[in-house]
């Protein structure tokens, strides 16, 4: 038998790179969540546009909501191979020299505050994990057998999902500050241009309707949503 190949020890993951990717997940998840919200609101405020292609918009809303949930799940994933927020807090404890921009007491306080924030989200995180494991990432047999039970066990509201991204932003900014790195101020409106696009489309539809009415008379099918 030959000699087994030596195991190559990988260097520790660069914390700055991990922070960058985690911030990107918050930005991406926030954008997807706001896109879903804009479309859901448009079903009431821009009915002419939404009714023009209802299946497309319904699928788009679902796609954005699923993408937002997956971003949140990646942020808080506790798997040992994942570089999520739980991993980041462990690095702050065990690689303290890399979080030395502030004092040791300030780092300890920041870690405790971050862990406390995660604890306040335990219910939403449990629902999110269940959704990921039994629906978003896998079509679980138990979900198919008893969809009502799954829906009850995995309840997650829009506001809870929005809160998860807000908590992630606070924690990541705090850990970036402990390293002396610039964080991000993430505002929902900064990543929501869809609502503005829908407003422009609605104005275009109304302008076309007014012009048609001027030429040929009332067009109720076009002016119903105005």
GROMACS elastic network, one bead per residue, 0.5 to 0.9 nm:
[ bonds ]
;  ai    aj funct       b0    kb
    1     4     6  0.87181   500
    2     5     6  0.88546   500
    3     6     6  0.87122   500
    4     7     6  0.88079   500
    5     8     6  0.88933   500
   10    13     6  0.83604   500
   11    14     6  0.85283   500
   12    15     6  0.84703   500
   13    16     6  0.88294   500
   13    17     6  0.79541   500
   13    18     6  0.75072   500
   13    83     6  0.86176   500
   14    17     6  0.54854   500
   14    18     6  0.64683   500
   14    19     6  0.88344   500
   15    18     6  0.50042   500
   15    19     6  0.60602   500
   15    20     6  0.85592   500
   15    88     6  0.76829   500
   15    91     6  0.81122   500
   15    98     6  0.83351   500
   16    19     6  0.50668   500
   16    20     6  0.62034   500
   16    21     6  0.87638   500
   16   176     6  0.83636   500
   16   179     6  0.88231   500
   16   181     6  0.83661   500
   17    20     6  0.50925   500
   17    21     6  0.63937   500
   17    22     6  0.86969   500
   18    21     6  0.51917   500
   18    22     6  0.61615   500
   18    23     6  0.86472   500
   18    83     6  0.65492   500
   18    84     6  0.81281   500
   18    88     6  0.81446   500
   19    22     6  0.50314   500
   19    23     6  0.61346   500
   19    24     6  0.85324   500
   19    83     6  0.89157   500
   19    84     6  0.89741   500
   19    88     6  0.81044   500
   19   172     6  0.71491   500
   19   175     6  0.85913   500
   19   176     6  0.74676   500
   20    23     6  0.52664   500
   20    24     6  0.62730   500
   20    25     6  0.88141   500
   21    25     6  0.63142   500
   21    26     6  0.88622   500
   22    25     6  0.50390   500
   22    26     6  0.65065   500
   22    27     6  0.87724   500
   22    74     6  0.84913   500
   22    75     6  0.64427   500
   22    83     6  0.82641   500
   22    84     6  0.70256   500
   22    85     6  0.78362   500
   22   168     6  0.86653   500
   22   172     6  0.77190   500
   23    26     6  0.51254   500
   23    27     6  0.62815   500
   23    28     6  0.85736   500
   23   168     6  0.84992   500
   23   169     6  0.74157   500
   23   172     6  0.71545   500
   23   173     6  0.88366   500
   23   183     6  0.82199   500
   23   184     6  0.75791   500
   24    27     6  0.50440   500
   24    28     6  0.59459   500
   24    29     6  0.83489   500
   25    28     6  0.50399   500
   25    29     6  0.58033   500
   25    30     6  0.82601   500
   25    71     6  0.55691   500
   25    72     6  0.75194   500
   25    74     6  0.77370   500
   25    75     6  0.68825   500
   26    29     6  0.51701   500
   26    30     6  0.59167   500
   26    31     6  0.84515   500
   26    71     6  0.71144   500
   26    72     6  0.74969   500
   26    75     6  0.77171   500
   26   165     6  0.59062   500
   26   166     6  0.83619   500
   26   168     6  0.70696   500
   26   169     6  0.68358   500
   26   186     6  0.81298   500
   27    30     6  0.51986   500
   27    31     6  0.61489   500
   27    32     6  0.87209   500
   27   165     6  0.86296   500
   27   186     6  0.69352   500
   27   187     6  0.89154   500
   27   188     6  0.87369   500
   27   191     6  0.74662   500
   28    31     6  0.51183   500
   28    32     6  0.62364   500
   28    33     6  0.85957   500
   28    67     6  0.85700   500
   28    68     6  0.74806   500
   28    71     6  0.72022   500
   28   191     6  0.83545   500
   29    32     6  0.51626   500
   29    33     6  0.60751   500
   29    34     6  0.85457   500
   29    64     6  0.87214   500
   29    65     6  0.88847   500
   29    67     6  0.68715   500
   29    69     6  0.73731   500
   29    70     6  0.79555   500
   29    71     6  0.52243   500
   29    72     6  0.66965   500
   29   165     6  0.74041   500
   30    33     6  0.51239   500
   30    34     6  0.60942   500
   30    35     6  0.85116   500
   30    68     6  0.69327   500
   30    71     6  0.88234   500
   30   162     6  0.74497   500
   30   165     6  0.68367   500
   30   166     6  0.89817   500
   30   186     6  0.84055   500
   30   187     6  0.84470   500
   30   188     6  0.63528   500
   30   191     6  0.70798   500
   30   192     6  0.86373   500
   31    34     6  0.52163   500
   31    35     6  0.60957   500
   31    36     6  0.86675   500
   31    64     6  0.86530   500
   31    68     6  0.79612   500
   31   188     6  0.70778   500
   31   189     6  0.87720   500
   31   190     6  0.84408   500
   31   192     6  0.60713   500
   32    35     6  0.50792   500
   32    36     6  0.62772   500
   32    37     6  0.86687   500
   32    63     6  0.85711   500
   32    65     6  0.66052   500
   32    66     6  0.85864   500
   32    67     6  0.64534   500
   32    68     6  0.53444   500
   32   191     6  0.85614   500
   32   192     6  0.85520   500
   33    36     6  0.51984   500
   33    37     6  0.62615   500
   33    38     6  0.87000   500
   33    64     6  0.63290   500
   33    65     6  0.59505   500
   33    66     6  0.89502   500
   33    67     6  0.81258   500
   33    68     6  0.55203   500
   33    69     6  0.84985   500
   33   158     6  0.80853   500
   33   161     6  0.83034   500
   33   162     6  0.75503   500
   33   188     6  0.88764   500
   34    38     6  0.60316   500
   34    39     6  0.85671   500
   34    64     6  0.85638   500
   34   188     6  0.67273   500
   34   189     6  0.80654   500
   34   191     6  0.74462   500
   34   192     6  0.58726   500
   34   194     6  0.83814   500
   34   195     6  0.87402   500
   35    38     6  0.51186   500
   35    39     6  0.62764   500
   35    40     6  0.85732   500
   35    61     6  0.75626   500
   35    64     6  0.66918   500
   35    65     6  0.85522   500
   35   191     6  0.85247   500
   35   192     6  0.62714   500
   35   193     6  0.80992   500
   35   194     6  0.61288   500
   35   195     6  0.75739   500
   36    39     6  0.52644   500
   36    40     6  0.60998   500
   36    41     6  0.86087   500
   36    60     6  0.76259   500
   36    62     6  0.74633   500
   36    63     6  0.82687   500
   36    64     6  0.55099   500
   36    65     6  0.60838   500
   37    40     6  0.50270   500
   37    41     6  0.60933   500
   37    42     6  0.84146   500
   37    61     6  0.79324   500
   37    65     6  0.88403   500
   37   158     6  0.85593   500
   37   195     6  0.88599   500
   38    41     6  0.52077   500
   38    42     6  0.60258   500
   38    43     6  0.88374   500
   38    61     6  0.89754   500
   38   192     6  0.80066   500
   38   194     6  0.66537   500
   38   195     6  0.52787   500
   38   198     6  0.84296   500
   39    43     6  0.64577   500
   39    50     6  0.82598   500
   39    57     6  0.72887   500
   39    58     6  0.85830   500
   39    60     6  0.83348   500
   39    61     6  0.64690   500
   39   194     6  0.79654   500
   39   195     6  0.75146   500
   39   198     6  0.84518   500
   40    43     6  0.54201   500
   40    44     6  0.75675   500
   40    57     6  0.89231   500
   40    58     6  0.86765   500
   40    61     6  0.70939   500
   41    44     6  0.56067   500
   41    45     6  0.63352   500
   41    46     6  0.80855   500
   41   195     6  0.88962   500
   42    47     6  0.67208   500
   42    49     6  0.82339   500
   42    50     6  0.69463   500
   42   195     6  0.79749   500
   42   198     6  0.75379   500
   43    46     6  0.58755   500
   43    47     6  0.53840   500
   43    48     6  0.87746   500
   43    49     6  0.83757   500
   43    50     6  0.58133   500
   43    51     6  0.79862   500
   43    57     6  0.89830   500
   44    47     6  0.58762   500
   44    50     6  0.87813   500
   44   225     6  0.86811   500
   45    48     6  0.88287   500
   45   225     6  0.72181   500
   45   226     6  0.83937   500
   46    49     6  0.56514   500
   46    50     6  0.63193   500
   46    51     6  0.86018   500
   46   198     6  0.75039   500
   46   199     6  0.80152   500
   46   201     6  0.89557   500
   46   202     6  0.64973   500
   46   225     6  0.60528   500
   46   226     6  0.77126   500
   47    50     6  0.50457   500
   47    51     6  0.57157   500
   47    52     6  0.83066   500
   47   224     6  0.79151   500
   47   225     6  0.52392   500
   47   226     6  0.84710   500
   48    51     6  0.53906   500
   48    52     6  0.62950   500
   48   202     6  0.78447   500
   48   205     6  0.80914   500
   48   221     6  0.79511   500
   48   222     6  0.65886   500
   48   223     6  0.78264   500
   48   224     6  0.69614   500
   48   225     6  0.52980   500
   48   226     6  0.80879   500
   49    52     6  0.52922   500
   49    53     6  0.74380   500
   49    54     6  0.87771   500
   49   198     6  0.80659   500
   49   201     6  0.75972   500
   49   202     6  0.69383   500
   49   205     6  0.80886   500
   49   225     6  0.84362   500
   50    53     6  0.59215   500
   50    54     6  0.56829   500
   50    56     6  0.88251   500
   50    57     6  0.66346   500
   50    58     6  0.89191   500
   51    54     6  0.50790   500
   51    55     6  0.88247   500
   51    57     6  0.87375   500
   53    56     6  0.55285   500
   53    57     6  0.64289   500
   53    58     6  0.87192   500
   54    57     6  0.52672   500
   54    58     6  0.59764   500
   54    59     6  0.85474   500
   55    58     6  0.51228   500
   55    59     6  0.61389   500
   55    60     6  0.84736   500
   56    59     6  0.53139   500
   56    60     6  0.60853   500
   56    61     6  0.87209   500
   57    61     6  0.61435   500
   57    62     6  0.86482   500
   58    61     6  0.52830   500
   58    62     6  0.64376   500
   58    63     6  0.86971   500
   59    62     6  0.51364   500
   59    63     6  0.60708   500
   59    64     6  0.86707   500
   60    63     6  0.50074   500
   60    64     6  0.61991   500
   60    65     6  0.85888   500
   61    64     6  0.52882   500
   61    65     6  0.62270   500
   61    66     6  0.86719   500
   62    65     6  0.51143   500
   62    66     6  0.61271   500
   62    67     6  0.85707   500
   63    66     6  0.51898   500
   63    67     6  0.61520   500
   63    68     6  0.86126   500
   64    67     6  0.50727   500
   64    68     6  0.61208   500
   64    69     6  0.86521   500
   65    68     6  0.50990   500
   65    69     6  0.62640   500
   65    70     6  0.87124   500
   65   158     6  0.89097   500
   66    69     6  0.51241   500
   66    70     6  0.62392   500
   66    71     6  0.86937   500
   66   136     6  0.70926   500
   67    70     6  0.51406   500
   67    71     6  0.62606   500
   67    72     6  0.87202   500
   68    71     6  0.51620   500
   68    72     6  0.63247   500
   68    73     6  0.86527   500
   68   161     6  0.81164   500
   69    72     6  0.51004   500
   69    73     6  0.60986   500
   69    74     6  0.86584   500
   69   128     6  0.71439   500
   69   131     6  0.84833   500
   69   132     6  0.79400   500
   69   136     6  0.83088   500
   69   161     6  0.73462   500
   70    74     6  0.61660   500
   70    75     6  0.86131   500
   70   128     6  0.86869   500
   70   132     6  0.71431   500
   70   136     6  0.74055   500
   70   137     6  0.85324   500
   71    74     6  0.51820   500
   71    75     6  0.62956   500
   71    76     6  0.89439   500
   72    75     6  0.50804   500
   72    76     6  0.64958   500
   72    77     6  0.84683   500
   72   125     6  0.88484   500
   72   128     6  0.79829   500
   72   161     6  0.75900   500
   72   164     6  0.69286   500
   72   165     6  0.67875   500
   72   168     6  0.86171   500
   73    76     6  0.54463   500
   73    77     6  0.57148   500
   73    84     6  0.89154   500
   73   125     6  0.79966   500
   73   128     6  0.65479   500
   73   129     6  0.67081   500
   73   132     6  0.70993   500
   74    77     6  0.51547   500
   74    78     6  0.88609   500
   74    82     6  0.79163   500
   74    83     6  0.83961   500
   74    84     6  0.62887   500
   74    85     6  0.87643   500
   75    83     6  0.81212   500
   75    85     6  0.58283   500
   75    86     6  0.84796   500
   75   165     6  0.86544   500
   75   168     6  0.73605   500
   76    83     6  0.89869   500
   76    84     6  0.54232   500
   76    85     6  0.54392   500
   76    86     6  0.64206   500
   76    87     6  0.88619   500
   76   118     6  0.87104   500
   76   125     6  0.77659   500
   76   168     6  0.82876   500
   77    80     6  0.87001   500
   77    82     6  0.65264   500
   77    83     6  0.78782   500
   77    84     6  0.55542   500
   77    85     6  0.73838   500
   77    86     6  0.71281   500
   77    87     6  0.85054   500
   77   129     6  0.82217   500
   78    81     6  0.84085   500
   78    82     6  0.68333   500
   78    83     6  0.84468   500
   78    84     6  0.69368   500
   78    85     6  0.80461   500
   78    86     6  0.58660   500
   78    87     6  0.71315   500
   79    82     6  0.53734   500
   79    83     6  0.84045   500
   79    84     6  0.84590   500
   79    86     6  0.88166   500
   79    87     6  0.85322   500
   80    83     6  0.79710   500
   80    87     6  0.75627   500
   81    87     6  0.88231   500
   82    86     6  0.88523   500
   82    87     6  0.70788   500
   83    86     6  0.77290   500
   83    87     6  0.53648   500
   83    88     6  0.67605   500
   84    87     6  0.53055   500
   84    88     6  0.63131   500
   84    89     6  0.89038   500
   85    89     6  0.62558   500
   85    90     6  0.86667   500
   85   168     6  0.76647   500
   85   171     6  0.79837   500
   85   172     6  0.78211   500
   86    89     6  0.52908   500
   86    90     6  0.64284   500
   86    91     6  0.88419   500
   86   115     6  0.85969   500
   87    90     6  0.51190   500
   87    91     6  0.63434   500
   87    92     6  0.87799   500
   88    91     6  0.51046   500
   88    92     6  0.63614   500
   88    93     6  0.88756   500
   88   172     6  0.88024   500
   88   175     6  0.82002   500
   89    93     6  0.64873   500
   89    94     6  0.88464   500
   89   111     6  0.65108   500
   89   114     6  0.79111   500
   89   115     6  0.80592   500
   89   175     6  0.81689   500
   90    93     6  0.51173   500
   90    94     6  0.61973   500
   90    95     6  0.81289   500
   91    94     6  0.51177   500
   91    95     6  0.51766   500
   91    96     6  0.73067   500
   91    98     6  0.85901   500
   91    99     6  0.88691   500
   92    95     6  0.55695   500
   92    96     6  0.53909   500
   92    97     6  0.85642   500
   92    98     6  0.75959   500
   92    99     6  0.63402   500
   92   107     6  0.78160   500
   92   108     6  0.87982   500
   92   111     6  0.74030   500
   92   175     6  0.78930   500
   92   178     6  0.88823   500
   93    96     6  0.57334   500
   93    99     6  0.89908   500
   93   107     6  0.86772   500
   93   108     6  0.81446   500
   93   111     6  0.78847   500
   94    97     6  0.85644   500
   95    98     6  0.57333   500
   95    99     6  0.72886   500
   96    99     6  0.51672   500
   96   100     6  0.64985   500
   96   104     6  0.82470   500
   96   107     6  0.83182   500
   97   100     6  0.52747   500
   97   101     6  0.88847   500
   98   101     6  0.81808   500
   98   178     6  0.86160   500
   98   179     6  0.65037   500
   99   102     6  0.73037   500
   99   103     6  0.89834   500
   99   104     6  0.87730   500
   99   107     6  0.73435   500
   99   175     6  0.77275   500
   99   176     6  0.83878   500
   99   177     6  0.85083   500
   99   178     6  0.51173   500
   99   180     6  0.78987   500
  100   103     6  0.66236   500
  100   104     6  0.73170   500
  100   107     6  0.79646   500
  100   178     6  0.64334   500
  100   179     6  0.60890   500
  100   180     6  0.80955   500
  101   107     6  0.89767   500
  101   177     6  0.74934   500
  101   178     6  0.53277   500
  101   179     6  0.51269   500
  101   180     6  0.52709   500
  101   181     6  0.89032   500
  102   105     6  0.82209   500
  102   106     6  0.61044   500
  102   107     6  0.66032   500
  102   177     6  0.79015   500
  102   178     6  0.54806   500
  102   179     6  0.75305   500
  102   180     6  0.78620   500
  103   106     6  0.51518   500
  103   107     6  0.63257   500
  103   108     6  0.87553   500
  103   178     6  0.84836   500
  104   107     6  0.51052   500
  104   108     6  0.62547   500
  104   109     6  0.86575   500
  105   108     6  0.50610   500
  105   109     6  0.61550   500
  105   110     6  0.85478   500
  106   109     6  0.50697   500
  106   110     6  0.60794   500
  106   111     6  0.86337   500
  106   178     6  0.80641   500
  107   110     6  0.50112   500
  107   111     6  0.61946   500
  107   112     6  0.86346   500
  107   175     6  0.83836   500
  107   178     6  0.64866   500
  108   111     6  0.52016   500
  108   112     6  0.62381   500
  108   113     6  0.86101   500
  109   112     6  0.51245   500
  109   113     6  0.60724   500
  109   114     6  0.85369   500
  110   113     6  0.51175   500
  110   114     6  0.61046   500
  110   115     6  0.86048   500
  110   171     6  0.82910   500
  110   174     6  0.66700   500
  110   175     6  0.74000   500
  110   178     6  0.81545   500
  111   114     6  0.50963   500
  111   115     6  0.61568   500
  111   116     6  0.84993   500
  111   171     6  0.86912   500
  111   174     6  0.87813   500
  111   175     6  0.81643   500
  112   115     6  0.51365   500
  112   116     6  0.60432   500
  112   117     6  0.85876   500
  113   117     6  0.61496   500
  113   118     6  0.86865   500
  113   171     6  0.83049   500
  114   117     6  0.50632   500
  114   118     6  0.63224   500
  114   119     6  0.86508   500
  114   167     6  0.85427   500
  114   168     6  0.89587   500
  114   170     6  0.81099   500
  114   171     6  0.55548   500
  114   172     6  0.89369   500
  114   174     6  0.82027   500
  114   175     6  0.88587   500
  115   118     6  0.50894   500
  115   119     6  0.62004   500
  115   120     6  0.88267   500
  115   171     6  0.88952   500
  116   120     6  0.64254   500
  116   121     6  0.89404   500
  117   120     6  0.52524   500
  117   121     6  0.67685   500
  117   167     6  0.66964   500
  117   168     6  0.88932   500
  117   170     6  0.89052   500
  117   171     6  0.80603   500
  118   121     6  0.52367   500
  118   122     6  0.65019   500
  118   125     6  0.85417   500
  118   164     6  0.87722   500
  118   167     6  0.75935   500
  118   168     6  0.86446   500
  119   122     6  0.51516   500
  119   123     6  0.86256   500
  120   123     6  0.78193   500
  120   124     6  0.88719   500
  121   124     6  0.54524   500
  121   125     6  0.59831   500
  121   126     6  0.85559   500
  121   160     6  0.83774   500
  121   163     6  0.83048   500
  121   164     6  0.71106   500
  121   167     6  0.84663   500
  122   125     6  0.50510   500
  122   126     6  0.60315   500
  122   127     6  0.86825   500
  123   126     6  0.51614   500
  123   127     6  0.64116   500
  123   128     6  0.86402   500
  124   127     6  0.51627   500
  124   128     6  0.60809   500
  124   129     6  0.86176   500
  124   154     6  0.86520   500
  124   155     6  0.81475   500
  124   156     6  0.63922   500
  124   157     6  0.85923   500
  124   160     6  0.63920   500
  124   161     6  0.75622   500
  124   164     6  0.79149   500
  125   129     6  0.60443   500
  125   130     6  0.85152   500
  125   164     6  0.81520   500
  126   129     6  0.51979   500
  126   130     6  0.62545   500
  126   131     6  0.86564   500
  126   154     6  0.78391   500
  127   130     6  0.51117   500
  127   131     6  0.61658   500
  127   132     6  0.86396   500
  127   153     6  0.68500   500
  127   155     6  0.61422   500
  127   156     6  0.63088   500
  128   131     6  0.50451   500
  128   132     6  0.61586   500
  128   133     6  0.86068   500
  128   154     6  0.69162   500
  128   155     6  0.84139   500
  128   156     6  0.71058   500
  128   161     6  0.86605   500
  129   132     6  0.50613   500
  129   133     6  0.60388   500
  129   134     6  0.83953   500
  129   154     6  0.84862   500
  130   133     6  0.52092   500
  130   134     6  0.58413   500
  130   135     6  0.78083   500
  130   150     6  0.84986   500
  130   153     6  0.79597   500
  130   154     6  0.60879   500
  131   134     6  0.54320   500
  131   135     6  0.52894   500
  131   136     6  0.59782   500
  131   137     6  0.82377   500
  131   150     6  0.84181   500
  131   154     6  0.60271   500
  131   155     6  0.87655   500
  131   156     6  0.89620   500
  132   135     6  0.56384   500
  132   137     6  0.53557   500
  132   138     6  0.73326   500
  133   136     6  0.66780   500
  133   137     6  0.58479   500
  133   138     6  0.59861   500
  133   139     6  0.83958   500
  133   140     6  0.76928   500
  134   137     6  0.69108   500
  134   138     6  0.54054   500
  134   139     6  0.59252   500
  134   141     6  0.81502   500
  134   142     6  0.78097   500
  134   143     6  0.64520   500
  134   150     6  0.84715   500
  135   138     6  0.51329   500
  135   139     6  0.51043   500
  135   140     6  0.63485   500
  135   143     6  0.73268   500
  136   139     6  0.74303   500
  139   142     6  0.87535   500
  139   143     6  0.73025   500
  139   144     6  0.76712   500
  140   143     6  0.53497   500
  140   144     6  0.66606   500
  140   145     6  0.88949   500
  141   144     6  0.51236   500
  141   145     6  0.61587   500
  141   146     6  0.86571   500
  142   145     6  0.50433   500
  142   146     6  0.60930   500
  142   147     6  0.78477   500
  142   150     6  0.80305   500
  143   146     6  0.53543   500
  143   147     6  0.50508   500
  143   148     6  0.83225   500
  143   149     6  0.78033   500
  143   150     6  0.57586   500
  143   151     6  0.86404   500
  144   147     6  0.56735   500
  144   150     6  0.87883   500
  146   149     6  0.54643   500
  146   150     6  0.64700   500
  146   151     6  0.88347   500
  147   151     6  0.60642   500
  147   152     6  0.85983   500
  148   151     6  0.50579   500
  148   152     6  0.62355   500
  148   153     6  0.86245   500
  149   152     6  0.51405   500
  149   153     6  0.60899   500
  149   154     6  0.84702   500
  150   153     6  0.51001   500
  150   154     6  0.58542   500
  150   155     6  0.83827   500
  151   154     6  0.53273   500
  151   155     6  0.60323   500
  152   155     6  0.56713   500
  156   159     6  0.83646   500
  156   160     6  0.63597   500
  156   161     6  0.69977   500
  157   160     6  0.51428   500
  157   161     6  0.63503   500
  157   162     6  0.85879   500
  158   161     6  0.51832   500
  158   162     6  0.61058   500
  158   163     6  0.85569   500
  159   163     6  0.60430   500
  159   164     6  0.86754   500
  160   164     6  0.63332   500
  160   165     6  0.89449   500
  161   164     6  0.51180   500
  161   165     6  0.66869   500
  161   166     6  0.88010   500
  162   165     6  0.53654   500
  162   166     6  0.63656   500
  162   167     6  0.88010   500
  163   167     6  0.60989   500
  163   168     6  0.85102   500
  164   167     6  0.51260   500
  164   168     6  0.61384   500
  164   169     6  0.86090   500
  165   169     6  0.61525   500
  165   170     6  0.87397   500
  166   169     6  0.51282   500
  166   170     6  0.64335   500
  166   171     6  0.88429   500
  166   186     6  0.84712   500
  167   170     6  0.51575   500
  167   171     6  0.62846   500
  167   172     6  0.86079   500
  168   171     6  0.51998   500
  168   172     6  0.60271   500
  168   173     6  0.84496   500
  169   172     6  0.52616   500
  169   173     6  0.60311   500
  169   174     6  0.84718   500
  169   183     6  0.88134   500
  169   184     6  0.77795   500
  169   185     6  0.78518   500
  169   186     6  0.72791   500
  170   173     6  0.53158   500
  170   174     6  0.61477   500
  170   175     6  0.87430   500
  171   174     6  0.50783   500
  171   175     6  0.62119   500
  171   176     6  0.85494   500
  172   175     6  0.51486   500
  172   176     6  0.60028   500
  172   177     6  0.84608   500
  172   183     6  0.72966   500
  172   184     6  0.86259   500
  173   176     6  0.50675   500
  173   177     6  0.60995   500
  173   178     6  0.87187   500
  173   181     6  0.87522   500
  173   182     6  0.77971   500
  173   184     6  0.66663   500
  173   185     6  0.82715   500
  174   177     6  0.51066   500
  174   178     6  0.64178   500
  174   179     6  0.89506   500
  174   183     6  0.80959   500
  175   178     6  0.50419   500
  175   179     6  0.66006   500
  175   180     6  0.87927   500
  175   181     6  0.86128   500
  175   183     6  0.87254   500
  176   179     6  0.51951   500
  176   180     6  0.62363   500
  176   182     6  0.63472   500
  176   183     6  0.58210   500
  177   181     6  0.56024   500
  177   182     6  0.67850   500
  177   183     6  0.71057   500
  178   181     6  0.76103   500
  179   182     6  0.88440   500
  186   189     6  0.88004   500
  186   190     6  0.73591   500
  186   191     6  0.84808   500
  187   190     6  0.54191   500
  187   191     6  0.72715   500
  188   191     6  0.55822   500
  188   192     6  0.64573   500
  189   192     6  0.50772   500
  189   193     6  0.76212   500
  190   193     6  0.77241   500
  191   194     6  0.87684   500
  192   195     6  0.65184   500
  192   196     6  0.78442   500
  193   196     6  0.52885   500
  193   197     6  0.62902   500
  193   198     6  0.88007   500
  194   198     6  0.61698   500
  194   199     6  0.86011   500
  195   198     6  0.51105   500
  195   199     6  0.62848   500
  195   200     6  0.87847   500
  196   199     6  0.50310   500
  196   200     6  0.63431   500
  196   201     6  0.86979   500
  197   200     6  0.51222   500
  197   201     6  0.62035   500
  197   202     6  0.85863   500
  198   202     6  0.60460   500
  198   203     6  0.85648   500
  199   202     6  0.50873   500
  199   203     6  0.62371   500
  199   204     6  0.86282   500
  200   203     6  0.50982   500
  200   204     6  0.61909   500
  200   205     6  0.86885   500
  201   205     6  0.62012   500
  201   206     6  0.86095   500
  202   205     6  0.50781   500
  202   206     6  0.61549   500
  202   207     6  0.85239   500
  202   225     6  0.87251   500
  202   226     6  0.80243   500
  203   206     6  0.50686   500
  203   207     6  0.60368   500
  203   208     6  0.85653   500
  203   226     6  0.89056   500
  204   207     6  0.50619   500
  204   208     6  0.61558   500
  204   209     6  0.85330   500
  205   208     6  0.51364   500
  205   209     6  0.60887   500
  205   210     6  0.85908   500
  205   222     6  0.72311   500
  205   223     6  0.82998   500
  205   226     6  0.89357   500
  206   210     6  0.61000   500
  206   211     6  0.85734   500
  206   222     6  0.73678   500
  206   223     6  0.66743   500
  206   225     6  0.88187   500
  206   226     6  0.67856   500
  207   210     6  0.51465   500
  207   211     6  0.62398   500
  207   212     6  0.86681   500
  208   211     6  0.50963   500
  208   212     6  0.61378   500
  208   213     6  0.85220   500
  208   222     6  0.85535   500
  209   212     6  0.50931   500
  209   213     6  0.60211   500
  209   214     6  0.84580   500
  209   218     6  0.83878   500
  209   219     6  0.66035   500
  209   220     6  0.87853   500
  209   222     6  0.58377   500
  209   223     6  0.63955   500
  210   213     6  0.50847   500
  210   214     6  0.61042   500
  210   215     6  0.86878   500
  210   218     6  0.85301   500
  210   219     6  0.84395   500
  210   223     6  0.82543   500
  211   214     6  0.50117   500
  211   215     6  0.63428   500
  211   216     6  0.86857   500
  212   215     6  0.50351   500
  212   216     6  0.58129   500
  212   217     6  0.68979   500
  212   218     6  0.77737   500
  212   219     6  0.72751   500
  213   216     6  0.52971   500
  213   219     6  0.60619   500
  214   217     6  0.60360   500
  214   218     6  0.80594   500
  216   219     6  0.84168   500
  218   223     6  0.85044   500
  219   222     6  0.56449   500
  219   223     6  0.63672   500
  219   224     6  0.86331   500
  220   223     6  0.50822   500
  220   224     6  0.56557   500
  221   224     6  0.57028   500
  221   225     6  0.84681   500
  222   225     6  0.72025   500
  222   226     6  0.81392   500
  223   226     6  0.53002   500
